[in-house]
């Protein structure tokens, strides 16, 4: 078997909706880092890897729709560190567009960039703070992600949270 050179990826869980409305299908994501994207060719390769990871997630969703076909599914959540954003910062990567085209809602869609900087640059670093961490939802309305203050000595990423609307 030919195994693609894809680093990182996703985990999956089918959770019972506490409101008794079926299942909530949840993905924890950590897509390819930006390491190696310092050249035009490197950026293209990194973007291609992340796009393939999004394609794998969407393919897995279809498989899980079949596998859990006898159970009602209330909705889907894909969250985590996507290492890209919808600000045009990574033009070789289509993950956000691919997920939203597939029907997912970007929970940062209506949040100004300065209020969703989930990755914080180090004072002596060469990169600016940016949005890497997301929640995308499908079938769960249009909730807005919440940025949680996280001490820098805990992580250079801020935690994010999501409150789902009641069914």
C-alpha positions as CSV (number, residue, x, y, z in Angstrom):
1,X,0.0,0.0,0.0
2,X,1.2,3.5,-0.8
3,X,0.9,5.7,2.3
4,X,0.9,9.4,1.5
5,X,3.4,11.7,3.1
6,X,0.8,13.5,5.3
7,X,1.8,14.6,8.7
8,X,-0.7,15.1,11.6
9,X,-4.4,14.7,10.8
10,X,-7.6,14.2,12.8
11,X,-9.3,12.2,15.4
12,X,-13.1,11.4,15.4
13,X,-15.8,10.7,18.0
14,X,-19.5,10.2,17.7
15,X,-21.1,11.7,20.8
16,X,-24.6,11.4,22.1
17,X,-26.3,14.8,22.1
18,X,-27.1,15.6,25.7
19,X,-30.5,17.0,24.6
20,X,-31.4,13.6,23.1
21,X,-31.4,14.8,19.5
22,X,-29.1,12.2,18.1
23,X,-25.4,12.2,17.6
24,X,-22.9,15.0,17.3
25,X,-20.0,14.0,15.2
26,X,-16.8,15.6,16.4
27,X,-13.3,15.9,14.8
28,X,-10.2,17.1,16.6
29,X,-7.8,18.4,13.9
30,X,-4.1,19.3,13.8
31,X,-3.2,19.9,10.2
32,X,0.3,20.2,8.7
33,X,2.4,23.0,10.2
34,X,3.9,25.8,8.2
35,X,7.4,24.4,8.6
36,X,8.9,24.1,5.1
37,X,6.8,26.8,3.6
38,X,9.6,29.5,3.4
39,X,9.8,29.1,-0.4
40,X,7.1,29.3,-3.1
41,X,7.5,25.5,-3.8
42,X,7.5,24.7,0.0
43,X,4.4,26.8,0.5
44,X,2.6,25.0,-2.3
45,X,3.6,21.6,-0.9
46,X,2.4,22.5,2.6
47,X,-0.9,23.9,1.2
48,X,-1.4,20.7,-0.9
49,X,-0.8,18.5,2.2
50,X,-3.4,20.5,4.3
51,X,-5.9,20.4,1.4
52,X,-5.5,16.6,1.2
53,X,-6.1,16.4,5.0
54,X,-9.3,18.3,4.6
55,X,-10.3,16.0,1.7
56,X,-9.6,13.0,4.0
57,X,-11.8,14.5,6.7
58,X,-14.7,15.1,4.2
59,X,-14.3,11.6,2.9
60,X,-14.4,10.2,6.5
61,X,-17.6,12.2,7.1
62,X,-19.3,10.5,4.2
63,X,-18.1,7.1,5.5
64,X,-19.5,7.9,9.0
65,X,-22.8,9.1,7.6
66,X,-23.1,5.6,6.2
67,X,-21.7,3.8,9.2
68,X,-24.1,5.6,11.5
69,X,-27.0,5.8,9.0
70,X,-29.4,4.1,11.3
71,X,-29.0,6.9,13.9
72,X,-30.1,10.5,13.7
73,X,-27.1,13.0,13.4
74,X,-27.8,16.4,14.9
75,X,-24.6,17.9,13.5
76,X,-20.9,18.0,12.9
77,X,-18.0,19.9,14.5
78,X,-14.5,20.0,13.1
79,X,-12.2,21.9,15.5
80,X,-8.5,22.4,16.3
81,X,-5.3,23.7,14.9
82,X,-5.7,24.0,11.2
83,X,-2.4,26.0,10.7
84,X,-4.1,28.2,8.1
85,X,-6.8,30.9,8.0
86,X,-9.3,32.7,5.9
87,X,-7.4,35.9,5.8
88,X,-5.5,35.2,2.6
89,X,-2.2,34.7,4.6
90,X,-1.7,31.2,3.0
91,X,-2.8,31.5,-0.6
92,X,-1.7,28.0,-1.5
93,X,-4.0,26.4,1.0
94,X,-7.8,25.9,0.4
95,X,-8.8,24.2,3.7
96,X,-11.2,26.9,4.9
97,X,-12.8,27.3,1.5
98,X,-13.1,23.6,1.0
99,X,-14.8,23.0,4.3
100,X,-17.2,26.0,3.9
101,X,-18.0,24.8,0.3
102,X,-18.8,21.4,1.8
103,X,-21.4,23.1,4.0
104,X,-19.5,23.8,7.2
105,X,-19.9,27.1,8.9
106,X,-16.8,29.0,9.9
107,X,-17.5,30.1,13.5
108,X,-15.0,33.0,13.1
109,X,-16.7,34.3,9.9
110,X,-18.1,37.4,11.5
111,X,-15.3,38.0,14.1
112,X,-12.8,40.8,13.3
113,X,-9.3,39.4,12.8
114,X,-7.8,41.2,15.8
115,X,-10.4,39.5,18.1
116,X,-9.5,36.0,16.9
117,X,-5.7,35.8,17.1
118,X,-5.4,32.3,18.4
119,X,-1.7,31.9,17.8
120,X,0.5,34.5,19.5
121,X,3.9,35.5,18.2
122,X,6.8,35.5,20.6
123,X,8.2,39.0,21.1
124,X,11.5,38.0,19.4
125,X,9.8,35.9,16.7
126,X,9.7,36.6,13.0
127,X,6.0,35.7,12.6
128,X,3.0,37.9,13.4
129,X,0.1,36.6,15.6
130,X,-2.6,35.0,13.5
131,X,-5.7,32.7,13.5
132,X,-4.8,29.0,13.3
133,X,-7.5,27.5,15.6
134,X,-11.0,27.0,14.4
135,X,-14.4,25.4,15.0
136,X,-16.3,24.6,11.8
137,X,-19.9,23.4,12.3
138,X,-22.5,21.7,10.1
139,X,-26.1,21.4,11.0
140,X,-25.7,23.3,14.2
141,X,-26.7,26.8,13.2
142,X,-24.2,29.7,13.1
143,X,-22.5,29.9,16.5
144,X,-19.5,32.1,17.1
145,X,-16.3,30.7,18.6
146,X,-15.0,32.3,21.8
147,X,-11.3,33.2,22.3
148,X,-10.2,32.2,25.9
149,X,-7.3,34.0,27.5
150,X,-4.5,31.4,27.8
151,X,-1.2,32.1,29.6
152,X,1.7,32.1,27.1
153,X,3.7,29.7,29.4
154,X,0.9,27.2,28.9
155,X,0.8,27.5,25.1
156,X,1.5,29.8,22.2
157,X,-2.1,29.0,21.1
158,X,-5.1,30.5,22.9
159,X,-7.8,28.0,23.8
160,X,-11.1,28.5,22.0
161,X,-14.6,27.5,23.0
162,X,-18.0,27.0,21.3
163,X,-21.5,27.1,22.8
164,X,-23.9,25.2,20.7
165,X,-27.5,26.5,20.3
166,X,-30.1,24.3,22.0
167,X,-32.1,22.2,19.5
